[in-house]
Every structure is written in structure tokens, then in C-alpha cells.
Amino acid sequence: MPGTVLTDLRRRGAVDPGRLLAGPLRGVGLQWLDPGRSAELGADTVEHMLYVTAGSGLAGEPGEAGATDAGIPLVEGTALTLPIGARTVLTAGAAGMEYFHAVLAVPHPAQAPKEGEPR
């Protein structure tokens, strides 16, 4: 198929889809958190979508670090979306956690299509 691009995210890591796609997708990749490690995500100007592909962990409020039972359980097959304004801290469980991470740009309300306009 002409124009088709295949990327092995396990070998290459995150990629910039903006080179090939014109939509709101700004980044995609597989991420790994070692056992007990944490990563904070903030959806200030973009939205984040995560899908746990292996392992387990928790998604909690920033500032809850160290609270081993605080947060939403994340297991293989769990999806999590962070809309604009949301923040979370991901903490990997005892076996670590791998997740697919997509970042989407969100148009400023003044630039968003009006109801009935094509998107």
C-alpha cells in the first residue's frame, strides 16, 4: 500500500504522528514504569489517553504518593482518559506497568467548530 508506514513501538519508542497525520494526535508510544515508580500527567493544553498493556498500578491524585491503597486500580486492559484540566499520578505495581499513551491536541474554544459545521 503506497503511503503506509508501520512502526514497531517496542523497538522505536514514542513517535510523532504529525509527520503523517493532520488530526489532533500529537504523540503516541509505549511507556514503561518500573515497579513502584511514578509519573505525573497533567492535561493542561492536551488530553491524554492511556491503555494498560501489561502489569498493574494505580492512578491517583497528585500528592497521594506513598498512599499504597489510594487511587484507581489499573490492570492490563484498563483505559484511562485525562480531559483538559485533569491531573493524575500513575504508580506501577510490584511487577511494573506498561501502557500505550496517546496525546491529543484540543482546539481553543474560539477555534472549535460550531454546532452543524464540519469538523
Phi and psi in radians as a Rosetta constraint file:
Dihedral C 1 N 2 CA 2 C 2 CIRCULARHARMONIC -1.130 0.35
Dihedral N 2 CA 2 C 2 N 3 CIRCULARHARMONIC 2.437 0.35
Dihedral C 2 N 3 CA 3 C 3 CIRCULARHARMONIC 1.456 0.35
Dihedral N 3 CA 3 C 3 N 4 CIRCULARHARMONIC -0.075 0.35
Dihedral C 3 N 4 CA 4 C 4 CIRCULARHARMONIC -1.395 0.35
Dihedral N 4 CA 4 C 4 N 5 CIRCULARHARMONIC 2.360 0.35
Dihedral C 4 N 5 CA 5 C 5 CIRCULARHARMONIC -2.218 0.35
Dihedral N 5 CA 5 C 5 N 6 CIRCULARHARMONIC 2.215 0.35
Dihedral C 5 N 6 CA 6 C 6 CIRCULARHARMONIC -1.886 0.35
Dihedral N 6 CA 6 C 6 N 7 CIRCULARHARMONIC 2.352 0.35
Dihedral C 6 N 7 CA 7 C 7 CIRCULARHARMONIC -2.287 0.35
Dihedral N 7 CA 7 C 7 N 8 CIRCULARHARMONIC 2.224 0.35
Dihedral C 7 N 8 CA 8 C 8 CIRCULARHARMONIC -1.508 0.35
Dihedral N 8 CA 8 C 8 N 9 CIRCULARHARMONIC 1.751 0.35
Dihedral C 8 N 9 CA 9 C 9 CIRCULARHARMONIC -1.146 0.35
Dihedral N 9 CA 9 C 9 N 10 CIRCULARHARMONIC -0.436 0.35
Dihedral C 9 N 10 CA 10 C 10 CIRCULARHARMONIC -1.243 0.35
Dihedral N 10 CA 10 C 10 N 11 CIRCULARHARMONIC -0.527 0.35
Dihedral C 10 N 11 CA 11 C 11 CIRCULARHARMONIC -1.581 0.35
Dihedral N 11 CA 11 C 11 N 12 CIRCULARHARMONIC -0.657 0.35
Dihedral C 11 N 12 CA 12 C 12 CIRCULARHARMONIC -1.675 0.35
Dihedral N 12 CA 12 C 12 N 13 CIRCULARHARMONIC -0.514 0.35
Dihedral C 12 N 13 CA 13 C 13 CIRCULARHARMONIC 1.558 0.35
Dihedral N 13 CA 13 C 13 N 14 CIRCULARHARMONIC -2.706 0.35
Dihedral C 13 N 14 CA 14 C 14 CIRCULARHARMONIC -1.179 0.35
Dihedral N 14 CA 14 C 14 N 15 CIRCULARHARMONIC 2.601 0.35
Dihedral C 14 N 15 CA 15 C 15 CIRCULARHARMONIC -2.255 0.35
Dihedral N 15 CA 15 C 15 N 16 CIRCULARHARMONIC 2.758 0.35
Dihedral C 15 N 16 CA 16 C 16 CIRCULARHARMONIC -1.717 0.35
Dihedral N 16 CA 16 C 16 N 17 CIRCULARHARMONIC 1.808 0.35
Dihedral C 16 N 17 CA 17 C 17 CIRCULARHARMONIC -1.252 0.35
Dihedral N 17 CA 17 C 17 N 18 CIRCULARHARMONIC -0.183 0.35
Dihedral C 17 N 18 CA 18 C 18 CIRCULARHARMONIC -1.088 0.35
Dihedral N 18 CA 18 C 18 N 19 CIRCULARHARMONIC -0.345 0.35
Dihedral C 18 N 19 CA 19 C 19 CIRCULARHARMONIC -1.219 0.35
Dihedral N 19 CA 19 C 19 N 20 CIRCULARHARMONIC -0.420 0.35
Dihedral C 19 N 20 CA 20 C 20 CIRCULARHARMONIC -2.085 0.35
Dihedral N 20 CA 20 C 20 N 21 CIRCULARHARMONIC -0.458 0.35
Dihedral C 20 N 21 CA 21 C 21 CIRCULARHARMONIC -2.041 0.35
Dihedral N 21 CA 21 C 21 N 22 CIRCULARHARMONIC 2.575 0.35
Dihedral C 21 N 22 CA 22 C 22 CIRCULARHARMONIC -1.741 0.35
Dihedral N 22 CA 22 C 22 N 23 CIRCULARHARMONIC -0.063 0.35
Dihedral C 22 N 23 CA 23 C 23 CIRCULARHARMONIC -1.386 0.35
Dihedral N 23 CA 23 C 23 N 24 CIRCULARHARMONIC -2.894 0.35
Dihedral C 23 N 24 CA 24 C 24 CIRCULARHARMONIC -1.386 0.35
Dihedral N 24 CA 24 C 24 N 25 CIRCULARHARMONIC -0.082 0.35
Dihedral C 24 N 25 CA 25 C 25 CIRCULARHARMONIC -1.181 0.35
Dihedral N 25 CA 25 C 25 N 26 CIRCULARHARMONIC 2.117 0.35
Dihedral C 25 N 26 CA 26 C 26 CIRCULARHARMONIC -1.906 0.35
Dihedral N 26 CA 26 C 26 N 27 CIRCULARHARMONIC -0.333 0.35
Dihedral C 26 N 27 CA 27 C 27 CIRCULARHARMONIC -2.943 0.35
Dihedral N 27 CA 27 C 27 N 28 CIRCULARHARMONIC 2.493 0.35
Dihedral C 27 N 28 CA 28 C 28 CIRCULARHARMONIC -2.451 0.35
Dihedral N 28 CA 28 C 28 N 29 CIRCULARHARMONIC 2.592 0.35
Dihedral C 28 N 29 CA 29 C 29 CIRCULARHARMONIC 3.059 0.35
Dihedral N 29 CA 29 C 29 N 30 CIRCULARHARMONIC 2.884 0.35
Dihedral C 29 N 30 CA 30 C 30 CIRCULARHARMONIC -1.623 0.35
Dihedral N 30 CA 30 C 30 N 31 CIRCULARHARMONIC 2.356 0.35
Dihedral C 30 N 31 CA 31 C 31 CIRCULARHARMONIC -2.080 0.35
Dihedral N 31 CA 31 C 31 N 32 CIRCULARHARMONIC 2.587 0.35
Dihedral C 31 N 32 CA 32 C 32 CIRCULARHARMONIC -2.206 0.35
Dihedral N 32 CA 32 C 32 N 33 CIRCULARHARMONIC 2.311 0.35
Dihedral C 32 N 33 CA 33 C 33 CIRCULARHARMONIC -1.992 0.35
Dihedral N 33 CA 33 C 33 N 34 CIRCULARHARMONIC 2.164 0.35
Dihedral C 33 N 34 CA 34 C 34 CIRCULARHARMONIC -1.135 0.35
Dihedral N 34 CA 34 C 34 N 35 CIRCULARHARMONIC 2.752 0.35
Dihedral C 34 N 35 CA 35 C 35 CIRCULARHARMONIC -0.864 0.35
Dihedral N 35 CA 35 C 35 N 36 CIRCULARHARMONIC 2.237 0.35
Dihedral C 35 N 36 CA 36 C 36 CIRCULARHARMONIC 1.361 0.35
Dihedral N 36 CA 36 C 36 N 37 CIRCULARHARMONIC -0.125 0.35
Dihedral C 36 N 37 CA 37 C 37 CIRCULARHARMONIC -1.399 0.35
Dihedral N 37 CA 37 C 37 N 38 CIRCULARHARMONIC 2.740 0.35
Dihedral C 37 N 38 CA 38 C 38 CIRCULARHARMONIC -2.235 0.35
Dihedral N 38 CA 38 C 38 N 39 CIRCULARHARMONIC 2.730 0.35
Dihedral C 38 N 39 CA 39 C 39 CIRCULARHARMONIC -2.484 0.35
Dihedral N 39 CA 39 C 39 N 40 CIRCULARHARMONIC 2.284 0.35
Dihedral C 39 N 40 CA 40 C 40 CIRCULARHARMONIC -1.693 0.35
Dihedral N 40 CA 40 C 40 N 41 CIRCULARHARMONIC 2.368 0.35
Dihedral C 40 N 41 CA 41 C 41 CIRCULARHARMONIC -2.128 0.35
Dihedral N 41 CA 41 C 41 N 42 CIRCULARHARMONIC 2.355 0.35
Dihedral C 41 N 42 CA 42 C 42 CIRCULARHARMONIC -2.203 0.35
Dihedral N 42 CA 42 C 42 N 43 CIRCULARHARMONIC 2.318 0.35
Dihedral C 42 N 43 CA 43 C 43 CIRCULARHARMONIC -1.772 0.35
Dihedral N 43 CA 43 C 43 N 44 CIRCULARHARMONIC 1.210 0.35
Dihedral C 43 N 44 CA 44 C 44 CIRCULARHARMONIC -1.408 0.35
Dihedral N 44 CA 44 C 44 N 45 CIRCULARHARMONIC -0.851 0.35
Dihedral C 44 N 45 CA 45 C 45 CIRCULARHARMONIC -2.179 0.35
Dihedral N 45 CA 45 C 45 N 46 CIRCULARHARMONIC -0.028 0.35
Dihedral C 45 N 46 CA 46 C 46 CIRCULARHARMONIC -2.385 0.35
Dihedral N 46 CA 46 C 46 N 47 CIRCULARHARMONIC 2.847 0.35
Dihedral C 46 N 47 CA 47 C 47 CIRCULARHARMONIC -1.831 0.35
Dihedral N 47 CA 47 C 47 N 48 CIRCULARHARMONIC 2.585 0.35
Dihedral C 47 N 48 CA 48 C 48 CIRCULARHARMONIC -2.012 0.35
Dihedral N 48 CA 48 C 48 N 49 CIRCULARHARMONIC 2.420 0.35
Dihedral C 48 N 49 CA 49 C 49 CIRCULARHARMONIC -2.231 0.35
Dihedral N 49 CA 49 C 49 N 50 CIRCULARHARMONIC 2.281 0.35
Dihedral C 49 N 50 CA 50 C 50 CIRCULARHARMONIC -2.177 0.35
Dihedral N 50 CA 50 C 50 N 51 CIRCULARHARMONIC 2.566 0.35
Dihedral C 50 N 51 CA 51 C 51 CIRCULARHARMONIC -2.401 0.35
Dihedral N 51 CA 51 C 51 N 52 CIRCULARHARMONIC 2.057 0.35
Dihedral C 51 N 52 CA 52 C 52 CIRCULARHARMONIC -1.299 0.35
Dihedral N 52 CA 52 C 52 N 53 CIRCULARHARMONIC 2.118 0.35
Dihedral C 52 N 53 CA 53 C 53 CIRCULARHARMONIC -1.771 0.35
Dihedral N 53 CA 53 C 53 N 54 CIRCULARHARMONIC -0.351 0.35
Dihedral C 53 N 54 CA 54 C 54 CIRCULARHARMONIC -2.840 0.35
Dihedral N 54 CA 54 C 54 N 55 CIRCULARHARMONIC 2.640 0.35
Dihedral C 54 N 55 CA 55 C 55 CIRCULARHARMONIC 1.358 0.35
Dihedral N 55 CA 55 C 55 N 56 CIRCULARHARMONIC -2.773 0.35
Dihedral C 55 N 56 CA 56 C 56 CIRCULARHARMONIC -2.745 0.35
Dihedral N 56 CA 56 C 56 N 57 CIRCULARHARMONIC 2.991 0.35
Dihedral C 56 N 57 CA 57 C 57 CIRCULARHARMONIC 3.116 0.35
Dihedral N 57 CA 57 C 57 N 58 CIRCULARHARMONIC -2.781 0.35
Dihedral C 57 N 58 CA 58 C 58 CIRCULARHARMONIC -2.341 0.35
Dihedral N 58 CA 58 C 58 N 59 CIRCULARHARMONIC 2.607 0.35
Dihedral C 58 N 59 CA 59 C 59 CIRCULARHARMONIC -1.996 0.35
Dihedral N 59 CA 59 C 59 N 60 CIRCULARHARMONIC 2.032 0.35
Dihedral C 59 N 60 CA 60 C 60 CIRCULARHARMONIC -2.268 0.35
Dihedral N 60 CA 60 C 60 N 61 CIRCULARHARMONIC 3.049 0.35
Dihedral C 60 N 61 CA 61 C 61 CIRCULARHARMONIC -1.241 0.35
Dihedral N 61 CA 61 C 61 N 62 CIRCULARHARMONIC 2.475 0.35
Dihedral C 61 N 62 CA 62 C 62 CIRCULARHARMONIC -0.970 0.35
Dihedral N 62 CA 62 C 62 N 63 CIRCULARHARMONIC 2.421 0.35
Dihedral C 62 N 63 CA 63 C 63 CIRCULARHARMONIC 1.682 0.35
Dihedral N 63 CA 63 C 63 N 64 CIRCULARHARMONIC -0.156 0.35
Dihedral C 63 N 64 CA 64 C 64 CIRCULARHARMONIC -1.597 0.35
Dihedral N 64 CA 64 C 64 N 65 CIRCULARHARMONIC 0.100 0.35
Dihedral C 64 N 65 CA 65 C 65 CIRCULARHARMONIC -0.941 0.35
Dihedral N 65 CA 65 C 65 N 66 CIRCULARHARMONIC 2.398 0.35
Dihedral C 65 N 66 CA 66 C 66 CIRCULARHARMONIC 1.644 0.35
Dihedral N 66 CA 66 C 66 N 67 CIRCULARHARMONIC -0.323 0.35
Dihedral C 66 N 67 CA 67 C 67 CIRCULARHARMONIC -1.504 0.35
Dihedral N 67 CA 67 C 67 N 68 CIRCULARHARMONIC 1.731 0.35
Dihedral C 67 N 68 CA 68 C 68 CIRCULARHARMONIC -1.167 0.35
Dihedral N 68 CA 68 C 68 N 69 CIRCULARHARMONIC -0.355 0.35
Dihedral C 68 N 69 CA 69 C 69 CIRCULARHARMONIC -1.911 0.35
Dihedral N 69 CA 69 C 69 N 70 CIRCULARHARMONIC 0.094 0.35
Dihedral C 69 N 70 CA 70 C 70 CIRCULARHARMONIC -1.554 0.35
Dihedral N 70 CA 70 C 70 N 71 CIRCULARHARMONIC 2.289 0.35
Dihedral C 70 N 71 CA 71 C 71 CIRCULARHARMONIC 2.145 0.35
Dihedral N 71 CA 71 C 71 N 72 CIRCULARHARMONIC 3.118 0.35
Dihedral C 71 N 72 CA 72 C 72 CIRCULARHARMONIC -1.634 0.35
Dihedral N 72 CA 72 C 72 N 73 CIRCULARHARMONIC 2.211 0.35
Dihedral C 72 N 73 CA 73 C 73 CIRCULARHARMONIC -1.132 0.35
Dihedral N 73 CA 73 C 73 N 74 CIRCULARHARMONIC 2.369 0.35
Dihedral C 73 N 74 CA 74 C 74 CIRCULARHARMONIC -2.046 0.35
Dihedral N 74 CA 74 C 74 N 75 CIRCULARHARMONIC 2.148 0.35
Dihedral C 74 N 75 CA 75 C 75 CIRCULARHARMONIC -2.267 0.35
Dihedral N 75 CA 75 C 75 N 76 CIRCULARHARMONIC 2.922 0.35
Dihedral C 75 N 76 CA 76 C 76 CIRCULARHARMONIC -0.899 0.35
Dihedral N 76 CA 76 C 76 N 77 CIRCULARHARMONIC 2.255 0.35
Dihedral C 76 N 77 CA 77 C 77 CIRCULARHARMONIC 1.681 0.35
Dihedral N 77 CA 77 C 77 N 78 CIRCULARHARMONIC -0.080 0.35
Dihedral C 77 N 78 CA 78 C 78 CIRCULARHARMONIC -1.465 0.35
Dihedral N 78 CA 78 C 78 N 79 CIRCULARHARMONIC 2.385 0.35
Dihedral C 78 N 79 CA 79 C 79 CIRCULARHARMONIC -1.958 0.35
Dihedral N 79 CA 79 C 79 N 80 CIRCULARHARMONIC 2.548 0.35
Dihedral C 79 N 80 CA 80 C 80 CIRCULARHARMONIC -2.447 0.35
Dihedral N 80 CA 80 C 80 N 81 CIRCULARHARMONIC 2.312 0.35
Dihedral C 80 N 81 CA 81 C 81 CIRCULARHARMONIC -2.085 0.35
Dihedral N 81 CA 81 C 81 N 82 CIRCULARHARMONIC 2.340 0.35
Dihedral C 81 N 82 CA 82 C 82 CIRCULARHARMONIC -1.944 0.35
Dihedral N 82 CA 82 C 82 N 83 CIRCULARHARMONIC 1.834 0.35
Dihedral C 82 N 83 CA 83 C 83 CIRCULARHARMONIC -1.322 0.35
Dihedral N 83 CA 83 C 83 N 84 CIRCULARHARMONIC 2.956 0.35
Dihedral C 83 N 84 CA 84 C 84 CIRCULARHARMONIC -0.868 0.35
Dihedral N 84 CA 84 C 84 N 85 CIRCULARHARMONIC 2.334 0.35
Dihedral C 84 N 85 CA 85 C 85 CIRCULARHARMONIC 1.628 0.35
Dihedral N 85 CA 85 C 85 N 86 CIRCULARHARMONIC -0.230 0.35
Dihedral C 85 N 86 CA 86 C 86 CIRCULARHARMONIC -1.517 0.35
Dihedral N 86 CA 86 C 86 N 87 CIRCULARHARMONIC 2.687 0.35
Dihedral C 86 N 87 CA 87 C 87 CIRCULARHARMONIC -2.430 0.35
Dihedral N 87 CA 87 C 87 N 88 CIRCULARHARMONIC 2.599 0.35
Dihedral C 87 N 88 CA 88 C 88 CIRCULARHARMONIC -2.662 0.35
Dihedral N 88 CA 88 C 88 N 89 CIRCULARHARMONIC 2.776 0.35
Dihedral C 88 N 89 CA 89 C 89 CIRCULARHARMONIC -2.036 0.35
Dihedral N 89 CA 89 C 89 N 90 CIRCULARHARMONIC 2.134 0.35
Dihedral C 89 N 90 CA 90 C 90 CIRCULARHARMONIC -1.601 0.35
Dihedral N 90 CA 90 C 90 N 91 CIRCULARHARMONIC 2.285 0.35
Dihedral C 90 N 91 CA 91 C 91 CIRCULARHARMONIC -2.223 0.35
Dihedral N 91 CA 91 C 91 N 92 CIRCULARHARMONIC 2.160 0.35
Dihedral C 91 N 92 CA 92 C 92 CIRCULARHARMONIC -1.294 0.35
Dihedral N 92 CA 92 C 92 N 93 CIRCULARHARMONIC 2.584 0.35
Dihedral C 92 N 93 CA 93 C 93 CIRCULARHARMONIC -1.396 0.35
Dihedral N 93 CA 93 C 93 N 94 CIRCULARHARMONIC -2.896 0.35
Dihedral C 93 N 94 CA 94 C 94 CIRCULARHARMONIC -1.095 0.35
Dihedral N 94 CA 94 C 94 N 95 CIRCULARHARMONIC -0.453 0.35
Dihedral C 94 N 95 CA 95 C 95 CIRCULARHARMONIC -1.787 0.35
Dihedral N 95 CA 95 C 95 N 96 CIRCULARHARMONIC 0.088 0.35
Dihedral C 95 N 96 CA 96 C 96 CIRCULARHARMONIC 1.472 0.35
Dihedral N 96 CA 96 C 96 N 97 CIRCULARHARMONIC 3.127 0.35
Dihedral C 96 N 97 CA 97 C 97 CIRCULARHARMONIC -2.647 0.35
Dihedral N 97 CA 97 C 97 N 98 CIRCULARHARMONIC 2.307 0.35
Dihedral C 97 N 98 CA 98 C 98 CIRCULARHARMONIC -1.956 0.35
Dihedral N 98 CA 98 C 98 N 99 CIRCULARHARMONIC 2.416 0.35
Dihedral C 98 N 99 CA 99 C 99 CIRCULARHARMONIC -2.541 0.35
Dihedral N 99 CA 99 C 99 N 100 CIRCULARHARMONIC 2.572 0.35
Dihedral C 99 N 100 CA 100 C 100 CIRCULARHARMONIC -1.475 0.35
Dihedral N 100 CA 100 C 100 N 101 CIRCULARHARMONIC 2.274 0.35
Dihedral C 100 N 101 CA 101 C 101 CIRCULARHARMONIC -2.154 0.35
Dihedral N 101 CA 101 C 101 N 102 CIRCULARHARMONIC 2.137 0.35
Dihedral C 101 N 102 CA 102 C 102 CIRCULARHARMONIC -2.045 0.35
Dihedral N 102 CA 102 C 102 N 103 CIRCULARHARMONIC 2.409 0.35
Dihedral C 102 N 103 CA 103 C 103 CIRCULARHARMONIC -2.035 0.35
Dihedral N 103 CA 103 C 103 N 104 CIRCULARHARMONIC 2.230 0.35
Dihedral C 103 N 104 CA 104 C 104 CIRCULARHARMONIC -2.094 0.35
Dihedral N 104 CA 104 C 104 N 105 CIRCULARHARMONIC 2.330 0.35
Dihedral C 104 N 105 CA 105 C 105 CIRCULARHARMONIC -1.300 0.35
Dihedral N 105 CA 105 C 105 N 106 CIRCULARHARMONIC 2.522 0.35
Dihedral C 105 N 106 CA 106 C 106 CIRCULARHARMONIC -2.072 0.35
Dihedral N 106 CA 106 C 106 N 107 CIRCULARHARMONIC 2.149 0.35
Dihedral C 106 N 107 CA 107 C 107 CIRCULARHARMONIC -1.136 0.35
Dihedral N 107 CA 107 C 107 N 108 CIRCULARHARMONIC 2.562 0.35
Dihedral C 107 N 108 CA 108 C 108 CIRCULARHARMONIC -1.049 0.35
Dihedral N 108 CA 108 C 108 N 109 CIRCULARHARMONIC 2.483 0.35
Dihedral C 108 N 109 CA 109 C 109 CIRCULARHARMONIC -0.890 0.35
Dihedral N 109 CA 109 C 109 N 110 CIRCULARHARMONIC -0.583 0.35
Dihedral C 109 N 110 CA 110 C 110 CIRCULARHARMONIC -1.214 0.35
Dihedral N 110 CA 110 C 110 N 111 CIRCULARHARMONIC -0.402 0.35
Dihedral C 110 N 111 CA 111 C 111 CIRCULARHARMONIC -1.704 0.35
Dihedral N 111 CA 111 C 111 N 112 CIRCULARHARMONIC -0.180 0.35
Dihedral C 111 N 112 CA 112 C 112 CIRCULARHARMONIC -1.200 0.35
Dihedral N 112 CA 112 C 112 N 113 CIRCULARHARMONIC 2.545 0.35
Dihedral C 112 N 113 CA 113 C 113 CIRCULARHARMONIC -1.085 0.35
Dihedral N 113 CA 113 C 113 N 114 CIRCULARHARMONIC 2.475 0.35
Dihedral C 113 N 114 CA 114 C 114 CIRCULARHARMONIC -1.346 0.35
Dihedral N 114 CA 114 C 114 N 115 CIRCULARHARMONIC 2.781 0.35
Dihedral C 114 N 115 CA 115 C 115 CIRCULARHARMONIC -0.981 0.35
Dihedral N 115 CA 115 C 115 N 116 CIRCULARHARMONIC 2.286 0.35
Dihedral C 115 N 116 CA 116 C 116 CIRCULARHARMONIC 1.603 0.35
Dihedral N 116 CA 116 C 116 N 117 CIRCULARHARMONIC -0.269 0.35
Dihedral C 116 N 117 CA 117 C 117 CIRCULARHARMONIC -1.451 0.35
Dihedral N 117 CA 117 C 117 N 118 CIRCULARHARMONIC 2.630 0.35
Dihedral C 117 N 118 CA 118 C 118 CIRCULARHARMONIC -1.154 0.35
Dihedral N 118 CA 118 C 118 N 119 CIRCULARHARMONIC 2.560 0.35
